[in-house]
């Protein structure tokens, strides 16, 4: 039994040593070659990435630009949803929106703000309009309305006139605090602008004494005072000097005064024809 056991142990050791001897050891040269191949592959991959990196960057930038253009100029995400109006008094906000004609759902970036301003300023009561985009989805229209400095008697209508000579609104009756401008059939827009300049140049104390201005042409403007006296003013040129001269002349009793040439004023006991 002991002999058999010894023989079995020897065979087992012999078998183990035989199998271990059958496994070949890796060749160091092959290992180094494999490592070299892996390092070369990594270098090649890095070279390819570096060569494609600018191309990919350009493609990404183009995609962002195209996407941004589409979002701003063509999508509905940044389109007009409301039109805000400020500065109205004579007009209503709906009056301004109707004149502005800003299309709902139009991309905000494509709204022609200059054209909208022109359309709003075509409204007679509007002296100035400013249109701005309010991101992300609104248009803001700020207007300044005209202010009447006189009223014009046009046929059966009493209309307000601003400092630029623009007739822009109706009055049911002539306000007592505004000078009245009466015209003739030949009176045009340029003559009304001259009349507006004359009214603007009148000192408040003198303006309160004026019953109306009679306007025929640009150089035929006459002031009719509340006491019936008349003043030949001429054109709006040198209106400040004319006003100063007239204040001094009114201390003299006369029917009419001529300040059309402020350096050589005259008075008369006869009313102007």
C-alpha positions in Angstrom: 0.0 0.0 0.0 2.8 2.4 0.9 4.6 1.6 -2.4 1.4 2.2 -4.4 0.9 5.5 -2.7 4.4 6.6 -3.4 4.0 5.6 -7.0 0.7 7.6 -7.3 2.3 10.7 -5.8 5.2 10.6 -8.3 2.8 10.2 -11.2 0.8 13.2 -10.0 3.9 15.3 -9.7 5.1 14.1 -13.1 1.7 15.0 -14.6 1.6 18.5 -13.2 5.2 19.2 -14.2 4.4 18.0 -17.7 1.4 20.2 -18.1 3.3 23.3 -16.9 6.0 22.5 -19.3 3.5 22.5 -22.2 2.5 26.3 -21.6 4.9 28.5 -23.6 6.2 31.6 -22.0 5.4 34.9 -23.8 8.2 36.3 -25.9 9.3 39.7 -24.6 9.8 40.9 -28.2 6.2 40.1 -29.0 4.9 41.9 -25.9 6.9 45.0 -26.8 5.7 44.8 -30.4 2.1 44.7 -29.2 2.6 47.7 -27.0 4.2 49.5 -29.9 1.2 48.8 -32.1 -1.2 50.1 -29.5 0.8 53.3 -29.0 0.9 53.8 -32.8 -2.9 53.2 -33.0 -3.5 55.8 -30.3 -1.2 58.3 -32.1 -3.0 57.7 -35.4 -6.4 58.2 -33.7 -5.2 61.5 -32.1 -3.9 62.7 -35.5 -7.2 61.9 -37.2 -9.1 63.7 -34.4 -6.9 66.8 -34.7 -7.4 66.9 -38.4 -11.2 66.5 -38.1 -11.6 68.8 -35.1 -11.7 72.1 -37.1 -14.2 70.6 -39.6 -16.4 69.5 -36.7 -16.1 73.0 -35.1 -17.1 74.7 -38.4 -20.1 72.3 -38.8 -21.2 73.0 -35.2 -20.9 76.8 -35.7 -22.9 76.6 -39.0 -25.5 74.6 -37.3 -25.8 77.1 -34.5 -26.0 80.0 -36.9 -28.6 78.3 -39.1 -30.6 77.4 -36.0 -30.4 80.9 -34.6 -31.4 82.5 -37.9 -34.4 80.1 -38.2 -35.4 80.8 -34.5 -35.2 84.6 -34.8 -36.4 85.2 -38.4 -38.7 82.4 -39.3 -40.0 80.6 -36.2 -43.1 81.5 -34.2 -41.2 81.3 -30.9 -40.1 84.9 -31.2 -43.1 86.3 -33.1 -45.4 89.3 -32.3 -48.0 88.5 -29.7 -49.0 92.0 -28.6 -48.6 95.7 -29.5 -48.2 98.1 -26.6 -49.2 101.8 -27.1 -48.3 104.7 -24.9 -48.8 108.5 -25.1 -52.3 108.6 -26.4 -54.8 111.3 -25.4 -56.7 112.4 -28.5 -56.3 109.0 -30.1 -57.0 105.6 -28.6 -54.6 102.7 -28.5 -56.7 100.9 -31.1 -56.5 103.9 -33.4 -52.7 103.6 -33.3 -52.7 99.8 -33.7 -54.9 100.0 -36.7 -52.6 102.6 -38.4 -49.5 100.6 -37.4 -50.7 97.4 -39.1 -48.3 95.1 -37.2 -49.2 91.6 -38.1 -49.8 89.1 -35.3 -47.4 86.1 -35.3 -44.9 88.0 -37.6 -41.4 87.2 -36.4 -40.4 90.1 -34.2 -37.0 90.5 -36.0 -38.7 91.0 -39.3 -41.0 93.9 -38.2 -40.1 97.0 -40.2 -40.1 99.5 -37.3 -39.3 102.5 -39.6 -42.3 101.7 -41.8 -44.5 101.3 -38.7 -43.3 104.7 -37.4 -44.2 106.3 -40.8 -47.7 104.8 -40.7 -48.3 106.0 -37.2 -47.0 109.5 -37.9 -49.4 109.8 -40.8 -52.2 110.2 -38.2 -52.8 113.9 -38.0 -52.7 114.1 -34.1 -49.3 112.4 -34.0 -46.3 114.7 -33.9 -43.7 111.9 -33.3 -43.7 108.1 -33.0 -41.0 105.7 -31.7 -41.4 102.0 -32.4 -39.2 99.5 -30.6 -39.1 95.7 -30.3 -39.7 94.3 -26.9 -38.2 90.8 -26.8 -39.4 88.1 -26.9 -42.8 88.8 -28.4 -44.0 92.5 -28.2 -43.8 95.7 -30.2 -43.9 99.0 -28.3 -45.3 102.2 -29.9 -44.6 105.5 -28.0 -46.3 108.5 -29.5 -46.2 112.3 -28.8 -49.4 114.0 -29.8 -49.6 117.5 -31.2 -50.6 120.4 -28.9 -52.9 123.1 -30.2 -51.5 126.6 -29.9 -54.4 128.2 -32.0 -57.6 127.2 -33.7 -58.4 127.7 -37.3 -61.8 128.7 -38.7 -62.2 126.5 -41.8 -65.7 126.9 -43.2 -68.0 125.5 -40.5 -65.2 123.7 -38.7 -63.0 124.9 -35.8 -59.8 123.0 -35.9 -56.7 123.0 -33.7 -53.3 124.0 -35.1 -50.0 123.1 -33.6 -46.7 125.0 -33.6 -45.8 123.6 -37.0 -48.9 124.9 -38.6 -50.5 121.4 -38.8 -54.3 121.3 -38.4 -55.0 118.1 -36.6 -58.2 118.1 -34.5 -61.7 119.5 -34.3 -63.2 121.6 -31.5 -66.9 122.0 -31.0 -66.3 125.7 -30.4 -63.3 127.9 -30.3 -61.5 127.7 -26.8 -61.2 131.2 -25.3 -57.6 130.5 -24.2 -56.4 129.9 -27.8 -56.0 132.6 -30.6 -58.3 132.2 -33.5 -56.9 132.0 -37.1 -59.2 133.0 -39.9 -58.2 132.2 -43.5 -59.2 133.1 -47.0 -59.8 130.9 -50.0 -56.2 131.4 -51.1 -54.6 130.5 -47.7 -52.3 127.4 -48.0 -50.4 125.2 -45.7 -47.2 127.4 -45.9 -49.2 130.5 -44.8 -50.6 128.5 -41.8 -47.1 127.5 -40.8 -46.2 131.2 -40.8 -49.2 132.0 -38.7 -48.2 129.3 -36.2 -44.7 130.9 -36.0 -46.4 134.3 -35.3 -48.6 132.8 -32.5 -45.6 131.1 -30.9 -43.7 134.4 -30.9 -46.4 136.3 -29.1 -45.7 137.0 -25.4 -48.5 135.6 -23.2 -49.8 139.0 -22.2 -50.0 140.1 -25.9 -51.5 136.8 -27.0 -54.4 137.3 -24.5 -55.2 140.6 -26.3 -55.5 139.0 -29.7 -59.0 138.2 -30.8 -57.9 136.5 -34.1 -55.3 136.4 -36.8 -56.4 137.1 -40.4 -54.2 135.1 -42.7 -54.2 135.6 -46.5 -50.7 134.7 -47.6 -47.3 134.1 -46.0 -46.6 137.8 -45.8 -50.1 139.1 -45.3 -50.9 138.3 -41.6 -52.9 140.7 -39.6 -53.7 140.6 -35.8 -57.1 141.8 -34.8 -57.1 142.7 -31.1 -60.1 142.2 -28.8 -60.7 146.0 -28.6 -61.0 146.2 -32.5 -57.6 147.6 -33.2 -55.6 146.0 -36.1 -51.9 145.2 -36.5 -50.3 144.5 -39.9 -47.7 141.9 -39.0 -46.6 140.8 -42.5 -44.7 137.5 -42.4 -43.3 135.6 -39.4 -39.8 137.0 -40.0 -38.5 139.0 -37.0 -41.6 138.1 -35.0 -39.8 138.6 -31.6 -38.8 142.1 -32.6 -42.3 142.9 -34.0 -43.8 141.7 -30.7 -41.5 144.0 -28.7 -42.2 147.0 -30.9 -46.0 146.4 -30.8 -46.1 146.3 -27.0 -44.6 149.8 -27.0 -46.9 151.0 -29.8 -50.1 149.9 -28.1 -49.5 152.6 -25.5 -50.4 155.1 -28.3 -54.0 155.5 -29.3 -54.5 154.5 -32.9 -56.9 152.4 -35.0 -54.2 150.4 -36.7 -50.5 149.6 -36.4 -47.9 148.4 -38.9 -45.0 146.5 -37.6 -44.2 144.5 -40.8 -40.9 146.4 -40.8 -40.1 146.5 -37.1 -37.3 149.0 -37.6 -39.8 151.5 -39.0 -43.3 150.9 -37.4 -46.2 153.2 -38.2 -49.6 153.9 -36.7 -52.8 155.2 -38.3 -56.2 156.4 -37.2 -57.7 154.6 -40.1 -58.4 150.8 -39.8 -56.5 148.6 -42.2 -58.4 148.0 -45.5 
